[in-house]
Amino acid sequence: MPLPMQKLFKSSIAFASFAILFLLSSCGTVENIEVELTNPVMTTMGESFTTVATIKNTSSAVQVLYSIDIGDRYTEGFMLIESVPIYTESMHISFDNSTSYSYYTEIPAHGSIEVELYWQALKQGDFKDEFDFCINSEIEFLSVEQRTIVQ
């Protein structure tokens, strides 16, 4: 590659890297939302268990749970059997190493909702990753780390 093309290519790569970093780091901050996850710390292979996410809206305006994005390092040990309420769609997000479950469920002002995730343990190990609760858009989220050990 001639020298001017190399410089152009390198500056294009640098710009693209900066743009991606800016996009990922400029995600909006979630306000007036509290999330509590209850989940067993330990289970055995083949067992089913439930994760309960209580999402509390402390503002005087309705907010929306867009999705719950669950990191691959957690889901590699489990199969999601059911969700209550039912998610409308799911998709793997490869650049984020997570699966996104869409809900588009309103959280009433000064109210809360619960999402129950029913899992089955597929293999032994220590599984830990982020659960991102996307509120009001796909880029505003609150992260909660979750860990379950399968014996």
N, C-alpha and C positions, 0 to 999 in steps of 0.2 A: 504494500500500500504506500503511495507517495506520502511524504511528510505532511502536507496540508490536510490530506484525507485522514491521516492518523490523528492529527490534532482535533479535527472535526468529530471523528468517531469518539475519541476520549472525552471531549467536552459534552457530546450527546449522552454518553453513558453517565458522566458525572451529573448532568442535569436531570436525567431520568431517575437516578438514585436519590438525588435531593428531593425531587417531586414526590417519590414514593415515601421517603422518610417524613416529609412534611405532611402528607396525607394521613399517614398512620399516627403521627404524633399530634395532629391537630383535631383529633376526635373530640367532640363536645363533651362537656362535663355534665353529668347527671345531677340534678338538684332535687331535693325534697323526696328522695326515694331511699328506702331502707330495705335491704334484702337479708333474710335469714334462711339458711339452709339447714335442714335436719336430715341426717343420713347415718347409717351405721358405719362405724370406723372399721369394723371387721365383718366379714361374711365368709362362707365356704363355697367352693366351686359347685356350680349347679343350682345354688340357692337363688331365690328371688328376694328383692328388697325394694324399698321405696325411698326416693329422695323427695322431700317436701320443700318447695321454695315458697316462702311467704314474702310477698312484695307489697310494701306499705308506702302509700302516697301521703306525705305530710303536707302537701300544698293545698290551696283552696281551688285548684283547677284540676280537671280530669287529665290524666296522663295515659299513655298507651305502652303496653308491653309489646314491642315489635317482634322480638325474637329472643331465644336463649341460644347462645353459641357455646358449645361444649368442646373443649380441647381434646384432640386425638389421643394424647397420652392417658387420658381418663377412659375414653370409650374403647380403647384397645382391649380392655379386660371384660367388657360388658356388652350386652345387647339390650337396647331400649325396646321393651315389649309394648308399652302403652304410655300415653300421656293424658292426664285429665287437668284442664280441658285438652281436647285434641288439637294438635298443631295442624296448620293448614297446608304446610309443605316443609320439606327439608332438603338441604343441599350441602355438599361438602365444599368448604372454602379452603382450597389448597394453599394459597399464600399465607393463610392464618393458621393452618393445621387444626381446623375445627369443623364441626358440623353445626349448621344453623337450623334451628327449628322455629318456624314462623308462627306467631300467635295472633297478633293484631288485636289484643284484648284490652279494653279500657280498664284503668285502675281508677275507681271513683275518688273524688276529692276527699281528703281526710279518711280514706278507706284503704282496703287491702284486698288482694286476691291471693289464692294459693294455686300453685302448679304442682301436680304430683307426677313424678317420673318413676315408672315401674321398670326395674332392671332385672336381668338374670346374669349372674356371674359366669363367665365363660372359661376363664383360666386363672391359675394361681399367679399372684404377684402383688406388687404395691403400685397402685394406680393413682396419680395425682396430676391435676391440671386445673385450668381456669374455667369457670362458668361465667360467661359474659351476658349480662342482662341488658339488652338494647332497649332503651326507653325513648319514645317519641320519634326515633329515626333509627336507621341502621348504623349510624356512626356515633351515636351517643350511648355509652354503655358504662355499667358498673360491674367490676370483676370481683368474683369471690372464688378463692381456691377451694377445691374439694379433693378429699383423699379417702380411698377405701382400699383396705388390704384384703385380698382373697387367699384363704388358706386351702 
